[in-house]
Amino acid sequence: MIRMPCYRVLHSYVHFGRIGVLAEFGCDSDFVAKSGEFRTFINDVTMHIAANVATDLESLHAEPFLKDDSRTVRDMLDEASRQFREDICVLRFVRWSVDDHERPFESMPPRSPAAVYPA
């Protein structure tokens, strides 16, 4: 059984107005979530998602990490967990590209909006 993190953080990354990523990360405390080192790390991971086209969390974990291709994203998450002494994980993400003409890939099934406003 997977233990859900206590604290969740959303982080966005936009690459030159052409590719956008919104990712949800989990950790065990707001102390870590608010630290500069954690923010730098999750920015690197969202940048990695923007640069690659992972189809789900499993394929994301297996990819060579953008800033160090000798290690996988899973290796980097494990290293961050050791560094921060907390479980660090990517819970879900969505990646958009202006070059995509279909709906964007989402790592989880879409949810209905809470409210729909007429255009």
C-alpha positions in Angstrom: 0.0 0.0 0.0 1.3 3.4 -1.0 1.4 5.9 1.9 0.0 9.3 0.8 2.1 12.3 1.7 0.8 14.7 4.3 1.7 17.9 2.5 1.0 18.6 -1.2 2.5 21.3 -3.4 1.5 22.4 -6.9 4.2 23.8 -9.1 4.0 25.2 -12.7 6.7 25.6 -15.3 6.3 27.3 -18.7 8.9 27.0 -21.4 9.1 30.1 -23.7 5.3 30.3 -23.8 5.1 27.1 -25.9 5.1 24.2 -23.3 3.5 24.3 -19.9 3.5 21.8 -17.0 1.5 21.7 -13.8 2.6 19.0 -11.4 1.6 18.0 -7.9 4.3 16.9 -5.5 4.0 15.3 -2.1 6.2 15.5 1.0 5.8 15.1 4.7 6.0 18.6 6.0 5.4 22.2 5.1 8.9 22.9 6.4 10.4 21.0 3.5 7.7 22.2 1.0 8.6 25.8 1.7 12.4 25.4 1.5 14.3 26.9 -1.3 16.1 23.6 -2.0 12.8 21.8 -2.4 11.5 24.5 -4.7 14.6 24.3 -6.9 14.2 20.5 -7.1 10.5 20.5 -8.1 11.3 23.2 -10.7 13.9 20.9 -12.2 11.4 18.0 -12.3 8.7 20.1 -13.9 11.3 21.4 -16.4 12.2 17.7 -17.1 8.5 16.9 -17.7 8.3 19.9 -20.2 11.4 18.6 -22.1 10.1 15.1 -22.4 6.8 13.4 -23.2 6.2 10.9 -20.4 2.8 9.3 -20.8 2.3 8.4 -17.1 4.1 8.4 -13.7 5.7 5.1 -14.3 7.3 6.2 -17.6 8.3 9.5 -16.0 10.2 7.6 -13.2 12.1 5.5 -15.8 13.3 8.4 -17.9 17.0 9.6 -17.7 16.9 12.9 -15.7 17.3 16.0 -17.9 20.1 17.6 -15.8 22.0 14.3 -15.2 21.3 11.6 -17.7 23.3 9.0 -15.7 20.4 8.8 -13.3 16.6 8.4 -13.7 13.9 10.6 -12.4 13.2 7.9 -9.8 16.8 8.0 -8.7 16.5 11.8 -8.3 13.3 11.5 -6.2 15.0 8.8 -4.0 18.0 11.1 -3.6 15.7 14.1 -2.7 13.9 11.9 -0.1 17.2 11.0 1.5 18.4 14.7 1.4 15.2 16.1 2.9 14.7 13.0 5.2 11.1 12.8 4.0 9.2 11.0 1.3 9.2 13.1 -1.9 7.0 12.1 -4.8 5.3 13.3 -7.9 1.6 12.6 -7.4 0.3 13.7 -10.9 1.1 16.1 -13.7 -0.3 17.6 -16.9 1.7 18.8 -19.8 0.5 21.2 -22.5 2.1 22.2 -25.8 0.9 24.8 -28.3 2.0 22.3 -30.9 -0.5 19.7 -29.7 -3.8 19.9 -31.4 -5.4 17.2 -29.4 -6.3 17.6 -25.7 -3.2 17.7 -23.5 -1.8 14.5 -21.9 -2.9 14.1 -18.3 -1.3 11.7 -15.9 -4.7 11.1 -14.3 -8.2 10.9 -15.8 -9.8 14.3 -16.1 -12.2 15.4 -13.4 -15.4 17.4 -13.9 -15.0 21.1 -13.1 -16.6 22.2 -9.9 -18.6 24.9 -11.8 -19.0 25.8 -15.4 -19.6 29.4 -16.4 -21.1 30.4 -19.7 -18.8 32.0 -22.2 
